Amino acid sequence: MSTINPYSQGWQSSGSAPSTYGAVPFSSPNALPTFLSFKFTSFNPTVLNCNIIGPKSRPYFRILTDAPMPDVTLFQNQNGQNIALIQWHRHPEVEIRNILERQRTSEMLGLTPDRASRMMTVNGMTLIFMPRDNYIWIYSNASQPELLGRISRAQNAVNLELTGEAIHLGLLEPAVVASFLLQCGRNTAATNYPDPAVFCPDST
């Protein structure tokens, strides 16, 4: 299908290249920070069409696929404004308004050098998505990595947990889109992980 982005007008972003892969911890932390939970729920019939509920059961986002346009997934905020989109074709592309310029999903979530995790660079930060103990742990890629969140899967739900610091750094929308890509089960080229039961449970 056409690669023209019908929602690109007025969208500007400041994407940057990934930094060098750092020394991320290889075990789950014993003392967890305080997380805020964002649950992908009300699947219709899958996560491709769902609602995202945040703290205090407040609606934050909704995800719409193939409506109003075929082969497009839209992310909308609680005011019905489009904040991100994914265009599905042979090489799926993603864009996050004012955060991430249009690029392939495989570029947004590139493999780390050891090919054991994925990394994403947004807002001048590189994040590492690492599978451990039935979670996808989200760390900052720094000399002293900081745990910023984690992703988990339950029946008919995906749970994204983020620290207050992660939200303060403007990582909520990028983390929502990344969580969707890692859990949607579609061939995004970002779901080819060593542990498919964790990273792409719906893929066949």
ABEGO torsion letter per residue (X at the ends): XBABBAAABGBBBBBBBBBBBBBBBABBBABBBBBBBBBBBGBOABAABBBBBBBGGBBABBBBBGOABBGBBBBBBAAGBBABBBBBBABBBBBBBGABBBBBAAAABBBBAAGABBBBBBGGBBBBBBBBGGBBBBBBBBABBBBAEBBBBBBGBBBBBBBAAAAAAGAAAAAAAAAAAAAAGBBAGAABBABAAAABAABX
